[in-house]
Amino acid sequence: MAFPDDVLTADEHVVLHLHPHWKALIRPVLIVVLAVAAVVAGLVLLPDGGAGTIGVYVIAAVGLVLVLWLSLWPFLVWKTTHYLFTNERVLLQTGVLSRDRRDIPLGRINDHSMNQHFVERMLGCGTLTIESAGERGQSVLTDIPRVEKVQTTLYELVEANHDKHSLGDDEMRDILEDMRDGKPLRQQPR
C-alpha cells in the first residue's frame, strides 16, 4: 500500500515518507502472541474429544476475532497512514477503507513544534504539530519516528520554499535599477 506517485506535481519530489512509529504495532503483536498462547494452552490443558474439542474451537474463534479486531485492523491503519514531506508541501493521508488526505503547502506553514514524553524520547518518536494558515489551522502528527530530524527537515523545506518564492537583495536591487533606468523588467530565473 505504497503512496501513489501520481499525486505529486511534475517538479515535486519526496523528501521524507513516513508511517507512524513502530511502537503502534506493539499491542497488535502482543494480542497475536496471547491468542496463539491461549489456543495452545487450550489444546494442552483441555481434554481430548467432546467438550474439550468444543472448548478449543471456542478459544480459537475468540482468538481469531480478537486478532482481526485488535491486531489486523491496527496494522492496516498503521500501514495506510502516510506522512509525506515534499519540496512543495506536506501530505497527510489516512484511511483503510475510505481515504482522508490533507495537503499543507509549505508557504502556508506558520509554525511547527515537536513534543516528546519520556518514553517517546527513549523510543525515538514524538508528536509534531504544524500550524498553517487556513481554516483547519493546526495538524497534529502523532508517533512520528525521529521527530527531531523530521522537524529540522521541515524547517529546511519551509525556508527553501520561502527563498525560492522571494527575491534576494541583489535581485531586488537589479529590478529597482532597471525601473529607474526605464528598462523593461527582466525575467528572473527560477
C-alpha positions in Angstrom: 0.0 0.0 0.0 2.6 2.5 -1.1 1.9 6.1 -1.5 0.9 6.8 -5.2 3.4 8.9 -7.1 0.6 10.3 -9.3 -0.4 12.8 -6.6 2.9 14.6 -7.0 3.3 17.5 -9.3 5.8 17.5 -12.2 8.5 19.4 -10.2 7.7 17.8 -6.9 9.9 15.2 -5.2 9.6 13.3 -1.9 12.0 14.3 0.8 10.5 12.1 3.6 7.9 9.4 3.5 7.0 8.1 7.0 4.5 5.9 8.7 3.8 6.2 12.4 6.5 4.8 14.7 6.7 1.0 15.1 5.5 1.4 18.8 2.0 1.5 17.4 2.4 -2.2 16.5 3.5 -3.4 20.0 -0.1 -4.0 21.2 -1.2 -5.8 18.0 1.8 -8.2 18.2 1.1 -8.9 21.8 -2.5 -9.7 21.0 -1.4 -12.2 18.4 1.1 -13.8 20.8 -1.6 -14.0 23.5 -4.2 -15.5 21.1 -1.8 -18.2 19.9 -0.8 -18.9 23.5 -4.4 -19.3 24.5 -5.1 -21.7 21.7 -2.0 -23.8 22.5 -3.0 -23.8 26.3 -6.5 -24.9 25.3 -5.0 -27.8 23.2 -2.7 -28.9 26.0 -4.9 -28.4 29.0 -8.4 -29.3 27.8 -9.3 -33.0 27.5 -9.5 -34.6 24.1 -12.9 -35.1 22.4 -16.3 -33.8 23.3 -16.4 -30.7 25.5 -12.6 -30.2 25.3 -12.7 -30.0 21.5 -15.6 -27.5 21.6 -13.6 -25.5 24.2 -10.6 -25.4 21.9 -12.8 -24.2 18.9 -14.4 -21.5 21.1 -10.9 -20.3 22.3 -9.7 -20.3 18.7 -12.8 -18.4 17.4 -12.5 -15.8 20.1 -8.7 -15.6 19.5 -9.3 -15.1 15.8 -11.9 -12.4 16.3 -9.5 -10.6 18.7 -6.6 -10.9 16.3 -8.7 -9.5 13.4 -10.1 -6.7 15.5 -7.2 -5.8 17.8 -4.2 -6.7 15.6 -5.0 -6.8 11.9 -7.1 -3.6 11.9 -4.4 -1.5 13.8 -1.8 -2.9 11.5 -3.8 -1.8 8.4 -4.3 1.7 10.0 -0.6 1.9 10.6 0.3 0.8 7.1 -2.2 3.2 5.4 -1.2 6.2 7.4 1.3 8.3 5.4 3.2 11.4 6.4 4.8 12.7 3.2 7.1 15.7 3.1 8.0 17.0 -0.3 9.8 20.1 -1.6 6.4 21.8 -2.1 4.0 20.5 0.6 3.2 18.2 3.5 0.7 15.5 2.7 -1.1 13.6 5.5 -3.1 10.6 4.4 -5.0 8.1 6.5 -7.7 5.6 5.9 -8.1 1.8 5.3 -11.5 1.6 3.6 -12.0 5.3 3.0 -9.3 7.9 2.5 -8.6 11.2 4.1 -5.8 13.4 2.7 -4.7 16.8 3.8 -2.2 18.9 1.8 -0.4 21.7 3.5 1.6 23.9 1.1 5.0 24.8 2.6 4.2 28.5 2.0 1.3 28.3 4.4 3.2 26.8 7.3 3.4 29.4 10.0 4.9 27.4 12.8 5.8 23.9 13.8 6.7 22.3 17.1 7.5 18.9 18.5 6.8 17.2 21.8 8.3 14.1 23.3 7.3 12.3 26.6 10.0 10.4 28.4 9.1 7.0 26.9 8.9 8.6 23.4 12.4 10.0 23.9 13.7 6.5 24.7 11.9 5.1 21.6 12.9 7.9 19.3 9.5 9.2 18.4 7.2 12.1 19.3 4.4 14.4 18.2 4.9 17.1 15.5 2.4 20.0 15.4 2.1 22.0 12.2 0.4 25.4 12.4 -0.8 26.6 9.0 -2.8 29.5 7.6 -6.3 28.4 6.6 -9.5 27.0 8.1 -8.1 23.9 9.6 -5.1 25.7 11.2 -3.4 23.0 13.2 -2.3 19.5 12.3 -1.1 17.1 15.0 1.0 14.2 13.7 1.4 11.6 16.5 4.1 8.9 16.8 6.5 10.4 14.3 9.7 8.5 14.1 12.9 10.5 14.6 10.7 13.6 15.3 13.7 15.9 15.9 15.1 15.2 12.5 11.7 15.5 10.9 11.2 18.9 12.4 14.6 20.1 11.3 13.9 18.8 7.8 10.5 20.6 7.8 12.2 23.8 8.8 14.7 23.4 5.9 11.9 22.7 3.5 9.9 25.8 4.6 13.0 28.0 4.4 14.0 26.7 0.9 10.4 27.2 -0.3 10.4 30.8 1.1 13.8 31.5 -0.6 12.5 30.0 -3.9 9.5 32.3 -3.9 11.1 35.5 -2.7 13.6 37.9 -4.2 17.0 38.3 -2.7 18.6 41.7 -2.1 20.7 41.6 -5.3 17.6 40.7 -7.4 15.6 43.5 -5.8 18.4 46.0 -6.4 18.7 45.0 -10.1 14.9 45.4 -10.5 14.9 48.8 -8.9 17.9 49.9 -11.1 16.1 48.7 -14.2 12.9 50.6 -13.2 14.9 53.7 -12.6 16.7 53.4 -15.9 13.4 52.8 -17.7 14.4 49.3 -18.9 11.8 46.6 -19.2 11.8 44.1 -16.3 14.0 41.1 -16.8 12.6 37.6 -16.2 14.2 36.2 -13.1 15.5 32.6 -13.3 13.6 30.2 -11.1 
